[in-house]
Amino acid sequence: LNRLPFQIGKLDGSSDYLLNYDTVSRHHACIYPDPEEHSHYLIEDQRSRNGTFINGVRLEPYVRTRIRAGDRIRLADREFVLT
């Protein structure tokens, strides 16, 4: 992550990580620093059409959830493992 907050989506010019797929929303999710644990991060679904998931659990829109190394993060049908 080169800056925080870190926007993920398919809208070129406003996304820090561009995922140009039909299933990914323009502003799909955003990663923030965790104010309680400075070495950790939080992810927030931005009311995406096809959802943001951590380890198979769909996140509620606009609720920041801590992510940890090894977590499987899925944005619509695109999956990543946090390292």
C-alpha positions in Angstrom: 0.0 0.0 0.0 1.6 3.2 -1.1 -0.9 5.5 0.7 -3.8 5.4 2.9 -6.7 5.4 2.5 -6.3 3.0 -0.4 -9.2 3.0 -2.9 -9.9 -0.2 -4.9 -12.3 -0.2 -7.9 -12.6 0.1 -11.6 -12.9 3.9 -11.9 -9.7 5.0 -13.5 -8.3 8.2 -12.0 -9.7 7.7 -8.5 -8.7 4.1 -7.7 -5.3 3.4 -6.2 -5.7 -0.2 -7.4 -7.5 -0.6 -10.6 -9.6 -3.7 -11.2 -11.2 -3.2 -14.6 -13.8 -6.1 -14.5 -17.6 -5.9 -15.0 -18.2 -7.5 -11.5 -16.1 -4.9 -9.7 -17.8 -1.6 -8.8 -16.3 1.8 -9.6 -15.6 2.4 -5.9 -15.6 -1.1 -4.6 -13.7 -1.1 -1.3 -11.2 1.0 0.6 -8.4 0.1 3.0 -7.6 2.3 6.0 -5.0 2.3 8.8 -6.3 0.7 12.0 -6.2 3.5 14.6 -5.9 1.0 17.5 -3.3 -1.2 16.0 -0.9 0.8 13.8 0.6 -2.2 12.1 -2.9 -3.5 11.0 -5.4 -2.4 8.4 -9.2 -2.1 8.0 -11.2 -2.7 4.9 -14.6 -1.2 4.1 -17.0 -2.2 1.4 -18.2 1.0 -0.5 -21.7 -0.3 -1.1 -20.4 -2.4 -4.0 -22.9 -4.2 -6.2 -21.3 -7.7 -5.8 -19.8 -7.4 -2.3 -16.6 -7.5 -0.4 -15.8 -10.7 1.5 -13.2 -11.7 4.1 -12.6 -15.4 4.4 -16.0 -16.1 2.7 -18.0 -13.7 4.9 -19.7 -10.8 3.2 -19.1 -7.4 4.7 -21.8 -4.9 5.5 -21.4 -1.7 3.5 -19.5 1.1 5.2 -18.5 -1.1 8.2 -14.7 -1.2 8.6 -13.3 -4.6 9.4 -9.8 -5.6 10.4 -7.8 -7.6 8.0 -4.8 -9.8 8.8 -2.0 -11.6 7.0 -3.4 -14.7 5.5 -7.0 -13.4 5.1 -8.7 -14.2 1.8 -10.2 -11.0 0.5 -12.7 -11.3 -2.3 -14.0 -8.3 -4.3 -16.9 -9.6 -6.3 -15.3 -12.6 -8.1 -11.7 -11.5 -7.7 -9.8 -13.0 -4.7 -6.6 -12.0 -3.1 -4.6 -13.3 -0.1 -3.2 -10.6 2.3 0.5 -11.1 2.9 
